[in-house]
């Protein structure tokens, strides 16, 4: 994420296509979400995760080849496969939720997401360390290192024993229209989708904006690193917060923090502005996304879980893909300030929906 837009800008025939590798990666997430769910339903979670990790190895090596050959097309193709890897890996949090009793679902989801703290430090450092590994091109080694990480994941997953996916227990599956008509489900999908789309849209454009303002690539790496820390570090407490205050209220807090990011981003374009804004962006994403996921688990029966999870993932990453595709164009045509202002209506809509669903759930829990 720290390198793709910058490298895309160097390889792309048109600067407005700089964020296309990241956009295509997100499209890959959306494309893979439905097949991943079907594969896991038929063959189990572990098989699906192994296929995803294999896609991660392939995508990393193709992206490295694209850099070596100065081929924008290969670079983009590699990121498409990396997105497919993420499409499979997004089901880790659901696998965790299925492995615990209902009282610990939000905590299990949060702890899986908390693994990203390691990525926050390891990922950007690998990107920098691999910069000069190969004389044939800058950052080729970064993608080779990423392939090695995917291979390690593949090895670890081969040793994991996961709970079988439940497909027929817990009552007959309802018609899809009835499931989707639930206001709680609609609020959970909207909240998670908006939180993720806003975060990715801004993060995608941040390296371009920082370089455009004269800041160094080292500064970019530092900002992205602390942004990713902010995305995942709160996960150690997010589950407990959801258990205490409820998912809708934590989602509301997330959207308020995301609006706070916009305010800071509009105040200036110095290093500290980018750093503080991206930290708020990360924490806001964490609360909105984990809160939305926890809320979603309340909307389906065991026999409906794979279908609802697949629709949720496809909906989230469909909107995220659109946001990522828009990021490069918005920044190139209108600048950093306009890009940030563009997300405000979405955040207000999601905030209103989260407030509404909290009131609805409270009225059901405490009838007059």
C-alpha positions in Angstrom: 0.0 0.0 0.0 2.9 2.4 0.7 4.7 1.6 -2.6 2.0 0.7 -5.1 0.8 4.2 -6.0 4.3 5.6 -6.2 5.5 2.8 -8.4 2.3 2.9 -10.4 3.0 6.6 -11.0 6.4 5.7 -12.3 5.2 2.9 -14.6 1.8 4.2 -15.8 1.4 5.9 -19.2 -0.9 8.5 -17.6 -0.4 9.9 -14.1 -4.1 9.7 -13.3 -3.7 5.9 -13.5 -1.1 5.9 -10.6 -3.6 4.3 -8.2 -4.8 1.7 -10.6 -2.7 -1.1 -9.1 -4.3 -0.5 -5.7 -7.8 -0.1 -7.3 -7.3 -3.4 -9.2 -6.2 -5.1 -6.0 -9.4 -4.0 -4.3 -11.4 -5.2 -7.3 -9.6 -8.5 -6.9 -10.9 -8.7 -3.3 -14.5 -8.1 -4.5 -14.1 -10.7 -7.4 -12.7 -13.4 -5.1 -15.2 -12.9 -2.2 -18.0 -14.9 -3.7 -15.9 -17.8 -5.1 -14.0 -18.0 -1.8 -17.2 -18.4 0.1 -18.4 -21.2 -2.2 -15.1 -23.0 -2.1 -15.0 -22.8 1.7 -18.5 -24.0 2.0 -17.8 -27.1 -0.1 -14.2 -27.9 0.9 -13.7 -26.1 4.2 -12.0 -22.9 5.4 -8.5 -24.3 5.4 -8.6 -25.3 1.7 -9.8 -21.8 0.8 -7.1 -20.1 2.9 -4.4 -22.3 1.2 -5.7 -21.3 -2.3 -5.6 -17.7 -1.2 -2.1 -17.9 0.1 -1.0 -19.5 -3.2 -2.5 -16.5 -5.1 -0.5 -14.3 -2.8 2.8 -15.9 -3.8 1.8 -15.7 -7.5 0.7 -12.1 -7.4 3.8 -11.0 -5.6 6.1 -12.6 -8.1 4.2 -11.3 -11.1 4.3 -7.7 -9.6 8.1 -8.2 -9.1 8.4 -9.3 -12.7 6.4 -6.2 -13.8 8.8 -4.0 -12.0 11.8 -5.8 -13.5 10.5 -5.5 -17.0 9.0 -2.0 -16.5 5.6 -3.4 -17.5 2.7 -1.5 -16.0 0.3 -4.3 -17.2 2.2 -7.0 -15.3 2.4 -4.9 -12.3 -1.4 -4.3 -12.3 -2.0 -8.1 -12.9 0.1 -8.9 -9.9 -1.9 -6.6 -7.7 -5.2 -8.2 -9.0 -4.0 -11.6 -7.7 -2.9 -10.0 -4.5 -6.4 -8.7 -4.1 -7.8 -12.2 -4.7 -5.5 -13.3 -1.9 -7.0 -10.7 0.4 -10.5 -11.8 -0.7 -9.8 -15.2 0.8 -8.0 -13.9 3.8 -10.8 -11.6 4.8 -12.7 -14.7 6.0 -10.1 -15.3 8.7 -12.2 -13.1 11.1 -15.3 -15.2 10.4 -13.4 -18.4 11.0 -12.3 -17.0 14.3 -15.9 -16.0 15.2 -17.0 -19.6 14.4 -14.4 -21.0 16.7 -15.8 -19.4 19.9 -19.1 -19.1 21.7 -21.4 -16.2 21.0 -20.3 -14.2 24.1 -16.7 -13.9 22.7 -17.4 -13.3 19.0 -16.5 -9.6 18.9 -13.3 -10.2 20.9 -12.3 -13.1 18.5 -12.8 -10.9 15.5 -10.9 -8.0 17.1 -7.9 -10.2 18.0 -7.6 -11.6 14.4 -7.7 -8.0 13.1 -5.1 -7.1 15.8 -2.6 -9.3 13.9 -2.2 -6.3 11.6 0.0 -4.6 14.2 2.8 -7.0 13.2 2.1 -6.1 9.6 2.3 -2.4 10.4 5.9 -2.7 11.4 7.0 -5.6 9.3 5.4 -4.6 6.0 6.9 -1.1 5.4 10.3 -2.3 6.7 10.3 -5.1 4.2 9.4 -2.7 1.5 12.4 -0.5 2.4 14.8 -3.4 2.9 13.9 -5.0 -0.4 14.4 -1.7 -2.3 17.9 -2.6 -3.6 18.0 -6.4 -3.4 18.0 -6.8 -7.1 20.0 -4.7 -9.6 17.3 -5.2 -12.2 14.9 -2.8 -10.6 14.1 -0.8 -7.5 11.7 -2.4 -5.0 11.7 -5.8 -7.0 13.0 -7.3 -3.7 10.1 -5.8 -1.8 7.6 -7.9 -3.8 9.9 -11.0 -3.6 9.9 -10.6 0.2 6.1 -10.3 0.1 6.0 -13.6 -1.8 8.1 -15.2 0.9 5.6 -14.0 3.5 2.8 -15.6 1.6 4.7 -18.8 1.3 5.2 -18.8 5.1 1.4 -18.3 5.5 0.8 -21.2 3.2 3.0 -23.4 5.3 1.3 -22.4 8.6 -2.2 -22.8 7.2 -1.4 -26.3 6.1 -0.9 -27.2 9.8 -4.1 -25.5 11.0 -7.3 -27.5 11.9 -10.4 -25.4 11.6 -13.9 -26.0 12.7 -16.0 -27.3 9.8 -18.3 -24.7 8.1 -21.9 -25.2 9.2 -24.2 -25.2 6.3 -27.5 -26.8 7.5 -27.8 -26.2 11.2 -29.6 -23.6 13.2 -32.9 -23.6 11.3 -33.9 -23.5 7.6 -32.3 -20.7 5.6 -34.6 -17.8 4.9 -35.1 -16.3 1.4 -32.3 -13.9 0.5 -34.8 -11.0 0.1 -35.9 -11.5 3.7 -32.4 -11.6 5.0 -31.3 -8.5 3.2 -34.4 -6.6 4.3 -33.2 -6.6 7.9 -32.3 -3.0 9.0 -29.5 -4.3 11.2 -27.9 -6.1 8.3 -28.2 -3.0 6.1 -26.7 -0.8 8.8 -23.8 -3.2 9.4 -22.9 -3.6 5.7 -23.3 0.2 5.0 -21.1 1.1 8.0 -18.3 -1.4 7.3 -18.4 -0.5 3.6 -18.2 3.3 4.1 -15.5 3.0 6.8 -13.4 0.8 4.6 -14.0 2.8 1.4 -13.1 6.1 3.0 -10.0 4.7 4.6 -8.7 3.1 1.4 -9.5 6.1 -0.8 -7.6 8.5 1.4 -4.7 6.1 2.1 -4.3 5.4 -1.6 -3.8 9.0 -2.4 -1.7 9.9 0.7 1.7 8.8 -0.8 1.0 10.9 -4.0 -0.1 13.9 -1.9 3.0 13.7 0.3 5.4 13.4 -2.6 3.5 16.2 -4.3 4.0 18.4 -1.3 7.8 17.8 -1.4 8.0 15.3 1.5 10.4 12.3 1.2 9.6 8.7 0.5 10.9 8.0 4.0 8.2 10.3 5.4 5.6 8.4 3.3 6.7 5.1 4.8 6.6 6.5 8.3 3.1 7.9 7.9 1.7 4.7 6.3 3.4 2.6 9.0 1.8 4.6 11.9 -1.5 4.6 10.0 -1.5 0.8 9.8 -0.6 0.7 13.5 -3.6 2.9 14.2 -5.8 0.6 12.1 -4.9 -2.6 14.1 -3.6 -1.7 17.5 -7.1 -0.6 18.9 -8.2 -4.2 18.1 -6.8 -5.3 21.5 -9.6 -3.3 23.2 -12.3 -2.9 20.4 -13.9 -6.3 21.3 -14.3 -5.3 24.9 -15.7 -1.9 23.9 -18.2 -3.5 21.7 -19.2 -5.9 24.4 -19.7 -3.0 26.9 -21.3 -0.3 24.7 -22.6 -2.2 21.7 -21.5 -2.4 18.1 -23.6 0.6 16.8 -22.1 3.0 19.3 -18.5 1.9 18.5 -19.4 2.4 14.8 -20.6 5.9 15.5 -17.3 6.7 17.3 -15.5 5.4 14.2 -17.3 7.7 11.9 -16.7 10.7 14.2 -13.0 10.0 14.1 -13.1 9.6 10.4 -14.7 13.1 10.1 -12.0 14.3 12.5 -9.4 13.1 10.0 -11.0 15.2 7.3 -10.8 18.3 9.5 -7.1 17.8 10.2 -6.3 17.0 6.6 -7.8 20.3 5.6 -5.7 22.3 8.1 -2.4 21.8 6.2 0.0 19.6 4.3 3.0 19.4 6.6 4.3 16.0 7.9 2.4 16.3 11.2 -0.8 17.0 9.4 -0.5 13.9 7.3 0.6 11.8 10.3 -2.1 12.9 12.8 -4.8 12.7 10.1 -3.8 9.2 9.0 -3.7 8.0 12.6 -7.3 9.1 13.1 -8.2 7.5 9.8 -6.8 4.2 11.0 -8.6 4.2 14.4 -11.8 5.3 12.8 -11.6 2.4 10.3 -11.0 0.0 13.1 -14.1 0.9 15.0 -16.3 1.1 11.9 -15.1 -2.1 10.4 -15.0 -4.3 13.5 -18.2 -2.8 14.8 -19.9 -3.5 11.4 -18.6 -7.1 11.4 -19.7 -7.8 14.9 -23.2 -6.4 14.1 -23.4 -8.5 11.0 -23.0 -11.8 13.0 -26.3 -11.0 14.7 -28.2 -11.0 11.5 -27.9 -14.6 10.2 -28.6 -18.2 11.2 -25.8 -20.8 11.0 -27.3 -22.1 7.8 -27.2 -18.7 6.2 -23.7 -17.6 7.3 -21.7 -18.3 4.1 -24.3 -16.6 1.9 -24.5 -13.5 4.1 -20.8 -13.3 4.6 -20.2 -13.5 0.8 -22.7 -10.7 0.1 -21.2 -8.6 2.9 -17.6 -9.0 1.5 -18.7 -8.3 -2.1 -20.7 -5.2 -1.1 -17.9 -3.8 1.0 -15.2 -4.3 -1.5 -17.3 -3.3 -4.4 -17.7 0.1 -2.8 -14.0 0.1 -1.8 -13.0 -0.6 -5.4 -15.0 2.3 -6.6 -13.4 4.6 -4.0 -9.9 3.4 -4.9 -10.6 3.9 -8.6 -11.8 7.5 -7.8 -8.8 8.3 -5.6 -6.2 8.8 -8.3 -8.6 10.7 -10.6 -9.9 13.0 -7.8 -6.4 13.8 -6.6 -5.0 14.4 -10.1 -7.9 16.6 -11.1 -9.0 18.4 -8.0 -6.3 18.0 -5.3 -5.9 16.7 -1.8 -8.5 19.0 -0.1 -11.3 18.1 -2.5 -10.6 14.4 -2.2 -11.0 14.6 1.6 -14.2 16.7 1.3 -15.7 14.1 -1.1 -15.9 11.5 1.7 -17.9 13.7 4.1 -21.4 12.9 2.8 -20.8 9.2 3.0 -19.6 9.4 6.6 -22.6 11.5 7.6 -24.9 9.0 6.0 -23.2 6.0 7.8 -23.2 7.9 11.1 -27.0 8.6 10.8 -27.6 4.9 10.0 -25.6 3.7 13.0 -27.5 6.1 15.3 -30.8 4.9 13.9 -30.0 1.2 14.4 -28.8 1.8 17.9 -32.2 3.4 18.8 -34.0 0.5 17.0 -32.1 -2.2 18.9 -32.6 -0.3 22.2 -36.4 -0.1 21.7 -36.5 -3.8 20.9 -34.5 -4.7 24.0 -36.6 -2.4 26.3 -40.2 -2.5 25.1 -42.6 0.0 26.6 
